[in-house]
């Protein structure tokens, strides 16, 4: 499944919120530095979808707040 993710780094708490079927908002306390925020996004989505982190891959938007993510269930 491919989804679009809007990332809000530097938030006050970590949270994943479903906006609609293919759009999610991810808030993370991690700052966007050296890929740390991307790692945290993958970790949060892994917990949200209850799949291993290895099953989640950022397809587009590595350096953007808007990402396309593939989740293999």
ZANUVEX-831914 format. One record per residue (C-alpha): residue in one letter; chain; x, y, z. Coordinates in steps of 0.05 Angstrom, whole numbers, plus 32768, in hexadecimal, padded with zeros to 4 digits. Layout:
N
R   residuo   cadena   east   north     up
R         A        A      X       Y      Z
...
//
This chain:
73
R   residuo   cadena   east   north     up
R         X        A   8000    8000   8000
R         X        A   8019    8045   7FEF
R         X        A   8007    8081   801A
R         X        A   8017    80CA   801C
R         X        A   8034    80E5   805D
R         X        A   8039    812D   8075
R         X        A   8071    8131   80A9
R         X        A   8073    8166   80E0
R         X        A   80B9    8161   80FF
R         X        A   80CA    8182   8141
R         X        A   8083    8177   815C
R         X        A   8075    8173   81A7
R         X        A   8062    8129   81A2
R         X        A   8067    80ED   8174
R         X        A   8025    80DD   8152
R         X        A   8008    80BE   8112
R         X        A   7FC4    80D7   80FC
R         X        A   7F9B    80BB   80C2
R         X        A   7F7E    80F4   8098
R         X        A   7F5E    80C8   8063
R         X        A   7F69    8084   8043
R         X        A   7FAC    8095   8024
R         X        A   7FC2    80D4   804A
R         X        A   7FE2    80D4   808F
R         X        A   8001    8109   80BB
R         X        A   803E    80F6   80E4
R         X        A   8055    8124   811C
R         X        A   809A    8115   8138
R         X        A   80C4    8135   816E
R         X        A   8103    8125   8145
R         X        A   8122    815D   811E
R         X        A   812F    8154   80D3
R         X        A   817A    8149   80D6
R         X        A   81A4    8113   80B4
R         X        A   8166    80E7   80A6
R         X        A   8153    80E1   80F0
R         X        A   810C    80FB   80E3
R         X        A   8102    80C9   80AA
R         X        A   8119    8090   80D8
R         X        A   80E7    80A7   810D
R         X        A   80AF    80AB   80D9
R         X        A   80BD    8063   80C4
R         X        A   80BD    804E   810D
R         X        A   807B    8071   811C
R         X        A   8059    8055   80DE
R         X        A   8074    8010   80EF
R         X        A   8051    8014   8133
R         X        A   8012    8032   8115
R         X        A   800A    7FFC   80DF
R         X        A   8026    7FC5   810C
R         X        A   805A    7FAE   80D9
R         X        A   80A6    7FA9   80DE
R         X        A   80CE    7FE7   80CC
R         X        A   80ED    7FC0   8092
R         X        A   80A8    7FBE   8071
R         X        A   80A5    800B   806C
R         X        A   80CB    8032   8037
R         X        A   80CA    807C   8025
R         X        A   80C1    807D   7FD9
R         X        A   80C0    80C8   7FCD
R         X        A   80D0    8106   7FF6
R         X        A   810E    80F2   801E
R         X        A   811E    813B   802A
R         X        A   80D6    8155   8029
R         X        A   809F    8159   805D
R         X        A   806F    8139   802B
R         X        A   8083    80F1   801D
R         X        A   8069    80B5   7FF8
R         X        A   8071    8076   8021
R         X        A   8068    802D   8010
R         X        A   804F    7FFF   8047
R         X        A   8053    7FB4   8039
R         X        A   8021    7F8F   8065
//
